[in-house]
């Protein structure tokens, strides 16, 4: 029975500590989240385009050497 009480007390302690830590978290505003998302999407598209161009020219160079 003491073992069950210990587990219960550990669970209660964990939840209290987790709640305390969660109250310290700063959540971004929806506007900041939208801005960050736009930056990520734009950078991803730019990198995809850059890699696509590099791949296109690398493929053409290799084909020239092989033909």
PDB file of N, CA, C and O in Angstrom:
ATOM      1  N   UNK A   1       0.813  -1.198   0.000  1.00  0.00           N
ATOM      2  CA  UNK A   1       0.000   0.000   0.000  1.00  0.00           C
ATOM      3  C   UNK A   1       0.859   1.265   0.000  1.00  0.00           C
ATOM      4  O   UNK A   1       0.509   2.257  -0.640  1.00  0.00           O
ATOM      5  N   UNK A   2       1.967   1.227   0.710  1.00  0.00           N
ATOM      6  CA  UNK A   2       2.869   2.374   0.716  1.00  0.00           C
ATOM      7  C   UNK A   2       3.441   2.625  -0.672  1.00  0.00           C
ATOM      8  O   UNK A   2       3.671   3.764  -1.077  1.00  0.00           O
ATOM      9  N   UNK A   3       3.661   1.541  -1.379  1.00  0.00           N
ATOM     10  CA  UNK A   3       4.211   1.655  -2.730  1.00  0.00           C
ATOM     11  C   UNK A   3       3.245   2.401  -3.653  1.00  0.00           C
ATOM     12  O   UNK A   3       3.660   3.223  -4.470  1.00  0.00           O
ATOM     13  N   UNK A   4       1.965   2.107  -3.512  1.00  0.00           N
ATOM     14  CA  UNK A   4       0.951   2.769  -4.333  1.00  0.00           C
ATOM     15  C   UNK A   4       0.889   4.261  -3.971  1.00  0.00           C
ATOM     16  O   UNK A   4       0.765   5.108  -4.856  1.00  0.00           O
ATOM     17  N   UNK A   5       0.973   4.576  -2.688  1.00  0.00           N
ATOM     18  CA  UNK A   5       0.966   5.978  -2.262  1.00  0.00           C
ATOM     19  C   UNK A   5       2.185   6.725  -2.804  1.00  0.00           C
ATOM     20  O   UNK A   5       2.084   7.884  -3.208  1.00  0.00           O
ATOM     21  N   UNK A   6       3.338   6.050  -2.811  1.00  0.00           N
ATOM     22  CA  UNK A   6       4.550   6.672  -3.347  1.00  0.00           C
ATOM     23  C   UNK A   6       4.383   6.997  -4.830  1.00  0.00           C
ATOM     24  O   UNK A   6       4.731   8.090  -5.276  1.00  0.00           O
ATOM     25  N   UNK A   7       3.845   6.036  -5.595  1.00  0.00           N
ATOM     26  CA  UNK A   7       3.622   6.274  -7.022  1.00  0.00           C
ATOM     27  C   UNK A   7       2.651   7.424  -7.229  1.00  0.00           C
ATOM     28  O   UNK A   7       2.865   8.270  -8.097  1.00  0.00           O
ATOM     29  N   UNK A   8       1.596   7.460  -6.447  1.00  0.00           N
ATOM     30  CA  UNK A   8       0.608   8.530  -6.553  1.00  0.00           C
ATOM     31  C   UNK A   8       1.245   9.875  -6.237  1.00  0.00           C
ATOM     32  O   UNK A   8       1.043  10.849  -6.963  1.00  0.00           O
ATOM     33  N   UNK A   9       2.013   9.931  -5.154  1.00  0.00           N
ATOM     34  CA  UNK A   9       2.680  11.180  -4.770  1.00  0.00           C
ATOM     35  C   UNK A   9       3.685  11.626  -5.826  1.00  0.00           C
ATOM     36  O   UNK A   9       3.816  12.821  -6.088  1.00  0.00           O
ATOM     37  N   UNK A  10       4.392  10.683  -6.430  1.00  0.00           N
ATOM     38  CA  UNK A  10       5.323  11.029  -7.505  1.00  0.00           C
ATOM     39  C   UNK A  10       4.565  11.604  -8.699  1.00  0.00           C
ATOM     40  O   UNK A  10       5.017  12.556  -9.334  1.00  0.00           O
ATOM     41  N   UNK A  11       3.423  11.021  -8.992  1.00  0.00           N
ATOM     42  CA  UNK A  11       2.604  11.521 -10.097  1.00  0.00           C
ATOM     43  C   UNK A  11       2.099  12.933  -9.826  1.00  0.00           C
ATOM     44  O   UNK A  11       2.139  13.787 -10.711  1.00  0.00           O
ATOM     45  N   UNK A  12       1.633  13.178  -8.628  1.00  0.00           N
ATOM     46  CA  UNK A  12       1.143  14.503  -8.251  1.00  0.00           C
ATOM     47  C   UNK A  12       2.290  15.514  -8.322  1.00  0.00           C
ATOM     48  O   UNK A  12       2.121  16.618  -8.839  1.00  0.00           O
ATOM     49  N   UNK A  13       3.449  15.129  -7.802  1.00  0.00           N
ATOM     50  CA  UNK A  13       4.610  16.020  -7.842  1.00  0.00           C
ATOM     51  C   UNK A  13       4.992  16.341  -9.278  1.00  0.00           C
ATOM     52  O   UNK A  13       5.289  17.491  -9.602  1.00  0.00           O
ATOM     53  N   UNK A  14       4.987  15.333 -10.136  1.00  0.00           N
ATOM     54  CA  UNK A  14       5.324  15.543 -11.544  1.00  0.00           C
ATOM     55  C   UNK A  14       4.358  16.530 -12.192  1.00  0.00           C
ATOM     56  O   UNK A  14       4.788  17.450 -12.889  1.00  0.00           O
ATOM     57  N   UNK A  15       3.080  16.350 -11.973  1.00  0.00           N
ATOM     58  CA  UNK A  15       2.083  17.235 -12.587  1.00  0.00           C
ATOM     59  C   UNK A  15       2.256  18.666 -12.086  1.00  0.00           C
ATOM     60  O   UNK A  15       2.155  19.609 -12.872  1.00  0.00           O
ATOM     61  N   UNK A  16       2.513  18.841 -10.795  1.00  0.00           N
ATOM     62  CA  UNK A  16       2.725  20.187 -10.247  1.00  0.00           C
ATOM     63  C   UNK A  16       3.956  20.842 -10.868  1.00  0.00           C
ATOM     64  O   UNK A  16       3.915  22.008 -11.260  1.00  0.00           O
ATOM     65  N   UNK A  17       5.047  20.088 -10.953  1.00  0.00           N
ATOM     66  CA  UNK A  17       6.274  20.643 -11.530  1.00  0.00           C
ATOM     67  C   UNK A  17       6.092  20.950 -13.014  1.00  0.00           C
ATOM     68  O   UNK A  17       6.569  21.975 -13.501  1.00  0.00           O
ATOM     69  N   UNK A  18       5.403  20.064 -13.732  1.00  0.00           N
ATOM     70  CA  UNK A  18       5.163  20.289 -15.157  1.00  0.00           C
ATOM     71  C   UNK A  18       4.305  21.539 -15.355  1.00  0.00           C
ATOM     72  O   UNK A  18       4.557  22.320 -16.271  1.00  0.00           O
ATOM     73  N   UNK A  19       3.303  21.734 -14.512  1.00  0.00           N
ATOM     74  CA  UNK A  19       2.440  22.909 -14.620  1.00  0.00           C
ATOM     75  C   UNK A  19       3.234  24.183 -14.340  1.00  0.00           C
ATOM     76  O   UNK A  19       3.041  25.201 -15.004  1.00  0.00           O
ATOM     77  N   UNK A  20       4.126  24.117 -13.354  1.00  0.00           N
ATOM     78  CA  UNK A  20       4.967  25.267 -13.035  1.00  0.00           C
ATOM     79  C   UNK A  20       5.852  25.625 -14.220  1.00  0.00           C
ATOM     80  O   UNK A  20       5.970  26.800 -14.571  1.00  0.00           O
ATOM     81  N   UNK A  21       6.475  24.629 -14.840  1.00  0.00           N
ATOM     82  CA  UNK A  21       7.336  24.882 -16.001  1.00  0.00           C
ATOM     83  C   UNK A  21       6.528  25.412 -17.180  1.00  0.00           C
ATOM     84  O   UNK A  21       6.985  26.299 -17.902  1.00  0.00           O
ATOM     85  N   UNK A  22       5.337  24.873 -17.372  1.00  0.00           N
ATOM     86  CA  UNK A  22       4.491  25.310 -18.483  1.00  0.00           C
ATOM     87  C   UNK A  22       4.075  26.766 -18.316  1.00  0.00           C
ATOM     88  O   UNK A  22       3.904  27.480 -19.304  1.00  0.00           O
ATOM     89  N   UNK A  23       3.914  27.204 -17.088  1.00  0.00           N
ATOM     90  CA  UNK A  23       3.532  28.597 -16.868  1.00  0.00           C
ATOM     91  C   UNK A  23       4.675  29.558 -17.206  1.00  0.00           C
ATOM     92  O   UNK A  23       4.435  30.754 -17.373  1.00  0.00           O
ATOM     93  N   UNK A  24       5.900  29.064 -17.309  1.00  0.00           N
ATOM     94  CA  UNK A  24       7.050  29.894 -17.644  1.00  0.00           C
ATOM     95  C   UNK A  24       7.249  30.038 -19.158  1.00  0.00           C
ATOM     96  O   UNK A  24       8.044  30.862 -19.610  1.00  0.00           O
ATOM     97  N   UNK A  25       6.535  29.244 -19.921  1.00  0.00           N
ATOM     98  CA  UNK A  25       6.716  29.219 -21.376  1.00  0.00           C
ATOM     99  C   UNK A  25       6.075  30.455 -21.996  1.00  0.00           C
ATOM    100  O   UNK A  25       4.966  30.849 -21.633  1.00  0.00           O
ATOM    101  N   UNK A  26       6.798  31.061 -22.943  1.00  0.00           N
ATOM    102  CA  UNK A  26       6.266  32.199 -23.690  1.00  0.00           C
ATOM    103  C   UNK A  26       5.803  31.693 -25.052  1.00  0.00           C
ATOM    104  O   UNK A  26       6.607  31.195 -25.840  1.00  0.00           O
ATOM    105  N   UNK A  27       4.528  31.820 -25.322  1.00  0.00           N
ATOM    106  CA  UNK A  27       3.982  31.396 -26.601  1.00  0.00           C
ATOM    107  C   UNK A  27       3.952  32.593 -27.548  1.00  0.00           C
ATOM    108  O   UNK A  27       3.585  33.701 -27.158  1.00  0.00           O
ATOM    109  N   UNK A  28       4.342  32.353 -28.784  1.00  0.00           N
ATOM    110  CA  UNK A  28       4.343  33.422 -29.787  1.00  0.00           C
ATOM    111  C   UNK A  28       2.920  33.824 -30.133  1.00  0.00           C
ATOM    112  O   UNK A  28       1.977  33.043 -30.013  1.00  0.00           O
ATOM    113  N   UNK A  29       2.801  35.070 -30.567  1.00  0.00           N
ATOM    114  CA  UNK A  29       1.491  35.539 -31.002  1.00  0.00           C
ATOM    115  C   UNK A  29       1.185  34.926 -32.374  1.00  0.00           C
ATOM    116  O   UNK A  29       2.102  34.519 -33.088  1.00  0.00           O
ATOM    117  N   UNK A  30      -0.076  34.860 -32.737  1.00  0.00           N
ATOM    118  CA  UNK A  30      -0.420  34.327 -34.055  1.00  0.00           C
ATOM    119  C   UNK A  30       0.272  35.090 -35.195  1.00  0.00           C
ATOM    120  O   UNK A  30       0.641  34.497 -36.209  1.00  0.00           O
ATOM    121  N   UNK A  31       0.441  36.396 -35.021  1.00  0.00           N
ATOM    122  CA  UNK A  31       1.103  37.202 -36.058  1.00  0.00           C
ATOM    123  C   UNK A  31       2.565  36.787 -36.211  1.00  0.00           C
ATOM    124  O   UNK A  31       3.055  36.641 -37.331  1.00  0.00           O
ATOM    125  N   UNK A  32       3.263  36.597 -35.090  1.00  0.00           N
ATOM    126  CA  UNK A  32       4.662  36.165 -35.142  1.00  0.00           C
ATOM    127  C   UNK A  32       4.780  34.764 -35.747  1.00  0.00           C
ATOM    128  O   UNK A  32       5.702  34.481 -36.511  1.00  0.00           O
ATOM    129  N   UNK A  33       3.843  33.907 -35.396  1.00  0.00           N
ATOM    130  CA  UNK A  33       3.851  32.554 -35.946  1.00  0.00           C
ATOM    131  C   UNK A  33       3.651  32.580 -37.459  1.00  0.00           C
ATOM    132  O   UNK A  33       4.317  31.844 -38.188  1.00  0.00           O
ATOM    133  N   UNK A  34       2.736  33.424 -37.931  1.00  0.00           N
ATOM    134  CA  UNK A  34       2.497  33.554 -39.363  1.00  0.00           C
ATOM    135  C   UNK A  34       3.742  34.073 -40.070  1.00  0.00           C
ATOM    136  O   UNK A  34       4.119  33.562 -41.124  1.00  0.00           O
ATOM    137  N   UNK A  35       4.381  35.086 -39.492  1.00  0.00           N
ATOM    138  CA  UNK A  35       5.601  35.633 -40.098  1.00  0.00           C
ATOM    139  C   UNK A  35       6.694  34.569 -40.196  1.00  0.00           C
ATOM    140  O   UNK A  35       7.345  34.437 -41.232  1.00  0.00           O
ATOM    141  N   UNK A  36       6.889  33.821 -39.130  1.00  0.00           N
ATOM    142  CA  UNK A  36       7.920  32.777 -39.136  1.00  0.00           C
ATOM    143  C   UNK A  36       7.592  31.703 -40.174  1.00  0.00           C
ATOM    144  O   UNK A  36       8.487  31.195 -40.850  1.00  0.00           O
ATOM    145  N   UNK A  37       6.319  31.363 -40.298  1.00  0.00           N
ATOM    146  CA  UNK A  37       5.903  30.364 -41.287  1.00  0.00           C
ATOM    147  C   UNK A  37       6.182  30.857 -42.700  1.00  0.00           C
ATOM    148  O   UNK A  37       6.672  30.098 -43.537  1.00  0.00           O
ATOM    149  N   UNK A  38       5.877  32.111 -42.970  1.00  0.00           N
ATOM    150  CA  UNK A  38       6.133  32.678 -44.296  1.00  0.00           C
ATOM    151  C   UNK A  38       7.626  32.653 -44.600  1.00  0.00           C
ATOM    152  O   UNK A  38       8.024  32.310 -45.713  1.00  0.00           O
ATOM    153  N   UNK A  39       8.455  33.013 -43.626  1.00  0.00           N
ATOM    154  CA  UNK A  39       9.907  32.985 -43.834  1.00  0.00           C
ATOM    155  C   UNK A  39      10.370  31.566 -44.162  1.00  0.00           C
ATOM    156  O   UNK A  39      11.168  31.372 -45.080  1.00  0.00           O
ATOM    157  N   UNK A  40       9.882  30.587 -43.429  1.00  0.00           N
ATOM    158  CA  UNK A  40      10.284  29.200 -43.672  1.00  0.00           C
ATOM    159  C   UNK A  40       9.860  28.753 -45.069  1.00  0.00           C
ATOM    160  O   UNK A  40      10.643  28.120 -45.777  1.00  0.00           O
ATOM    161  N   UNK A  41       8.644  29.071 -45.470  1.00  0.00           N
ATOM    162  CA  UNK A  41       8.151  28.661 -46.794  1.00  0.00           C
ATOM    163  C   UNK A  41       8.961  29.340 -47.896  1.00  0.00           C
ATOM    164  O   UNK A  41       9.335  28.690 -48.872  1.00  0.00           O
ATOM    165  N   UNK A  42       9.234  30.627 -47.755  1.00  0.00           N
ATOM    166  CA  UNK A  42       9.995  31.349 -48.779  1.00  0.00           C
ATOM    167  C   UNK A  42      11.411  30.796 -48.893  1.00  0.00           C
ATOM    168  O   UNK A  42      11.895  30.553 -49.998  1.00  0.00           O
ATOM    169  N   UNK A  43      12.067  30.600 -47.777  1.00  0.00           N
ATOM    170  CA  UNK A  43      13.440  30.062 -47.807  1.00  0.00           C
ATOM    171  C   UNK A  43      13.445  28.658 -48.411  1.00  0.00           C
ATOM    172  O   UNK A  43      14.347  28.316 -49.176  1.00  0.00           O
ATOM    173  N   UNK A  44      12.451  27.850 -48.075  1.00  0.00           N
ATOM    174  CA  UNK A  44      12.358  26.504 -48.643  1.00  0.00           C
ATOM    175  C   UNK A  44      12.183  26.549 -50.147  1.00  0.00           C
ATOM    176  O   UNK A  44      12.828  25.786 -50.866  1.00  0.00           O
ATOM    177  N   UNK A  45      11.324  27.426 -50.636  1.00  0.00           N
ATOM    178  CA  UNK A  45      11.113  27.549 -52.079  1.00  0.00           C
ATOM    179  C   UNK A  45      12.374  28.044 -52.789  1.00  0.00           C
ATOM    180  O   UNK A  45      12.716  27.559 -53.868  1.00  0.00           O
ATOM    181  N   UNK A  46      13.062  29.009 -52.180  1.00  0.00           N
ATOM    182  CA  UNK A  46      14.304  29.505 -52.779  1.00  0.00           C
ATOM    183  C   UNK A  46      15.370  28.404 -52.845  1.00  0.00           C
ATOM    184  O   UNK A  46      16.057  28.253 -53.855  1.00  0.00           O
ATOM    185  N   UNK A  47      15.496  27.654 -51.777  1.00  0.00           N
ATOM    186  CA  UNK A  47      16.481  26.565 -51.768  1.00  0.00           C
ATOM    187  C   UNK A  47      16.112  25.485 -52.791  1.00  0.00           C
ATOM    188  O   UNK A  47      16.985  24.935 -53.462  1.00  0.00           O
ATOM    189  N   UNK A  48      14.827  25.190 -52.904  1.00  0.00           N
ATOM    190  CA  UNK A  48      14.384  24.197 -53.885  1.00  0.00           C
ATOM    191  C   UNK A  48      14.691  24.669 -55.300  1.00  0.00           C
ATOM    192  O   UNK A  48      15.145  23.886 -56.134  1.00  0.00           O
ATOM    193  N   UNK A  49      14.444  25.943 -55.569  1.00  0.00           N
ATOM    194  CA  UNK A  49      14.743  26.488 -56.895  1.00  0.00           C
ATOM    195  C   UNK A  49      16.247  26.446 -57.159  1.00  0.00           C
ATOM    196  O   UNK A  49      16.680  26.044 -58.239  1.00  0.00           O
ATOM    197  N   UNK A  50      17.040  26.859 -56.174  1.00  0.00           N
ATOM    198  CA  UNK A  50      18.503  26.847 -56.320  1.00  0.00           C
ATOM    199  C   UNK A  50      19.015  25.430 -56.594  1.00  0.00           C
ATOM    200  O   UNK A  50      19.821  25.221 -57.501  1.00  0.00           O
ATOM    201  N   UNK A  51      18.551  24.472 -55.815  1.00  0.00           N
ATOM    202  CA  UNK A  51      18.985  23.088 -56.027  1.00  0.00           C
ATOM    203  C   UNK A  51      18.504  22.545 -57.368  1.00  0.00           C
ATOM    204  O   UNK A  51      19.198  21.757 -58.011  1.00  0.00           O
ATOM    205  N   UNK A  52      17.308  22.971 -57.790  1.00  0.00           N
ATOM    206  CA  UNK A  52      16.802  22.550 -59.097  1.00  0.00           C
ATOM    207  C   UNK A  52      17.672  23.070 -60.227  1.00  0.00           C
ATOM    208  O   UNK A  52      17.956  22.341 -61.178  1.00  0.00           O
ATOM    209  N   UNK A  53      18.098  24.324 -60.134  1.00  0.00           N
ATOM    210  CA  UNK A  53      18.976  24.907 -61.159  1.00  0.00           C
ATOM    211  C   UNK A  53      20.320  24.190 -61.170  1.00  0.00           C
ATOM    212  O   UNK A  53      20.817  23.826 -62.235  1.00  0.00           O
ATOM    213  N   UNK A  54      20.902  23.988 -60.016  1.00  0.00           N
ATOM    214  CA  UNK A  54      22.184  23.284 -59.922  1.00  0.00           C
ATOM    215  C   UNK A  54      22.061  21.878 -60.499  1.00  0.00           C
ATOM    216  O   UNK A  54      22.932  21.433 -61.247  1.00  0.00           O
ATOM    217  N   UNK A  55      20.980  21.178 -60.152  1.00  0.00           N
ATOM    218  CA  UNK A  55      20.766  19.822 -60.661  1.00  0.00           C
ATOM    219  C   UNK A  55      20.609  19.826 -62.178  1.00  0.00           C
ATOM    220  O   UNK A  55      21.147  18.956 -62.862  1.00  0.00           O
ATOM    221  N   UNK A  56      19.874  20.801 -62.703  1.00  0.00           N
ATOM    222  CA  UNK A  56      19.663  20.886 -64.145  1.00  0.00           C
ATOM    223  C   UNK A  56      20.994  21.019 -64.883  1.00  0.00           C
ATOM    224  O   UNK A  56      21.262  20.287 -65.836  1.00  0.00           O
ATOM    225  N   UNK A  57      21.833  21.974 -64.426  1.00  0.00           N
ATOM    226  CA  UNK A  57      23.113  22.192 -65.105  1.00  0.00           C
ATOM    227  C   UNK A  57      24.086  21.045 -64.866  1.00  0.00           C
ATOM    228  O   UNK A  57      24.849  20.694 -65.767  1.00  0.00           O
ATOM    229  N   UNK A  58      24.079  20.467 -63.703  1.00  0.00           N
ATOM    230  CA  UNK A  58      24.958  19.318 -63.444  1.00  0.00           C
ATOM    231  C   UNK A  58      24.571  18.138 -64.336  1.00  0.00           C
ATOM    232  O   UNK A  58      25.438  17.427 -64.844  1.00  0.00           O
ATOM    233  N   UNK A  59      23.278  17.935 -64.521  1.00  0.00           N
ATOM    234  CA  UNK A  59      22.815  16.849 -65.393  1.00  0.00           C
ATOM    235  C   UNK A  59      23.244  17.098 -66.839  1.00  0.00           C
ATOM    236  O   UNK A  59      23.679  16.176 -67.529  1.00  0.00           O
ATOM    237  N   UNK A  60      23.121  18.334 -67.289  1.00  0.00           N
ATOM    238  CA  UNK A  60      23.535  18.657 -68.665  1.00  0.00           C
ATOM    239  C   UNK A  60      25.034  18.452 -68.853  1.00  0.00           C
ATOM    240  O   UNK A  60      25.460  17.935 -69.886  1.00  0.00           O
ATOM    241  N   UNK A  61      25.832  18.846 -67.876  1.00  0.00           N
ATOM    242  CA  UNK A  61      27.286  18.671 -67.966  1.00  0.00           C
ATOM    243  C   UNK A  61      27.645  17.197 -68.023  1.00  0.00           C
ATOM    244  O   UNK A  61      28.470  16.787 -68.840  1.00  0.00           O
ATOM    245  N   UNK A  62      27.034  16.404 -67.166  1.00  0.00           N
ATOM    246  CA  UNK A  62      27.322  14.956 -67.153  1.00  0.00           C
ATOM    247  C   UNK A  62      26.904  14.322 -68.471  1.00  0.00           C
ATOM    248  O   UNK A  62      27.623  13.479 -69.007  1.00  0.00           O
ATOM    249  N   UNK A  63      25.750  14.716 -69.000  1.00  0.00           N
ATOM    250  CA  UNK A  63      25.304  14.154 -70.287  1.00  0.00           C
ATOM    251  C   UNK A  63      26.262  14.524 -71.418  1.00  0.00           C
ATOM    252  O   UNK A  63      26.497  13.719 -72.319  1.00  0.00           O
ATOM    253  N   UNK A  64      26.812  15.732 -71.375  1.00  0.00           N
ATOM    254  CA  UNK A  64      27.785  16.138 -72.398  1.00  0.00           C
ATOM    255  C   UNK A  64      29.042  15.272 -72.342  1.00  0.00           C
ATOM    256  O   UNK A  64      29.583  14.878 -73.375  1.00  0.00           O
ATOM    257  N   UNK A  65      29.493  14.986 -71.139  1.00  0.00           N
ATOM    258  CA  UNK A  65      30.690  14.166 -70.993  1.00  0.00           C
ATOM    259  C   UNK A  65      30.425  12.720 -71.395  1.00  0.00           C
ATOM    260  O   UNK A  65      31.329  12.060 -71.909  1.00  0.00           O
ATOM    261  N   UNK A  66      29.229  12.211 -71.181  1.00  0.00           N
ATOM    262  CA  UNK A  66      28.937  10.818 -71.473  1.00  0.00           C
ATOM    263  C   UNK A  66      28.532  10.578 -72.923  1.00  0.00           C
ATOM    264  O   UNK A  66      28.565   9.437 -73.384  1.00  0.00           O
ATOM    265  N   UNK A  67      28.158  11.608 -73.642  1.00  0.00           N
ATOM    266  CA  UNK A  67      27.714  11.374 -75.030  1.00  0.00           C
ATOM    267  C   UNK A  67      28.806  11.662 -76.038  1.00  0.00           C
ATOM    268  O   UNK A  67      28.591  11.513 -77.241  1.00  0.00           O
TER     269      UNK A  67
END
